Amino acid sequence: MEQRQAMLEDLSEEAFRAWRHHPVTRAVRLFLTDYGASIEQRMLGRWRAGTITLAQEHEARGRAALAAEMAELQWAAMRAFYGEGTGETEGRDA
């Protein structure tokens, strides 16, 4: 964990913003958004057909939520996870 904290200290918010706007990152973010929507649509179809179990529904919800969270990853969230910052810049780096 200390290694990761040190790595985060070497990064700047500006570098994170540049990464978010890089063409590859943009493509991955779009993929994650589409992937999450695809999971939701598949599960909705299975729910309507009555072929989904509660465990499968929970798994699908978790996968869709994680994809959405990663697609919208914020600098402040990374800093907060590693015990730095208070989140005052959250939402400004999109």
MODADA-V897878 format. One record per backbone hydrogen bond with DSSP energy under -0.5 kcal/mol. NH is the residue of the N-H (numbers start at 0). CO is the residue of the C=O. If there is no record, write none. Layout:
NH|CO ; NH|CO
This chain:
4|0 ; 5|1 ; 6|2 ; 7|3 ; 8|4 ; 9|5 ; 9|6 ; 10|6 ; 10|7 ; 15|11 ; 16|12 ; 17|13 ; 18|14 ; 19|15 ; 20|16 ; 21|18 ; 25|21 ; 26|22 ; 27|23 ; 28|24 ; 29|25 ; 30|26 ; 31|27 ; 32|28 ; 33|29 ; 34|30 ; 35|31 ; 36|32 ; 37|33 ; 38|34 ; 39|35 ; 40|36 ; 41|37 ; 42|38 ; 43|39 ; 44|40 ; 45|41 ; 46|42 ; 47|43 ; 48|44 ; 49|45 ; 49|46 ; 50|45 ; 51|45 ; 56|52 ; 57|53 ; 58|54 ; 59|55 ; 60|56 ; 61|57 ; 62|58 ; 63|59 ; 64|60 ; 65|61 ; 66|62 ; 67|63 ; 68|64 ; 69|65 ; 70|66 ; 71|67 ; 72|69 ; 77|73 ; 78|74 ; 79|75 ; 80|76 ; 81|77 ; 82|79 ; 83|78 ; 89|86 ; 91|88
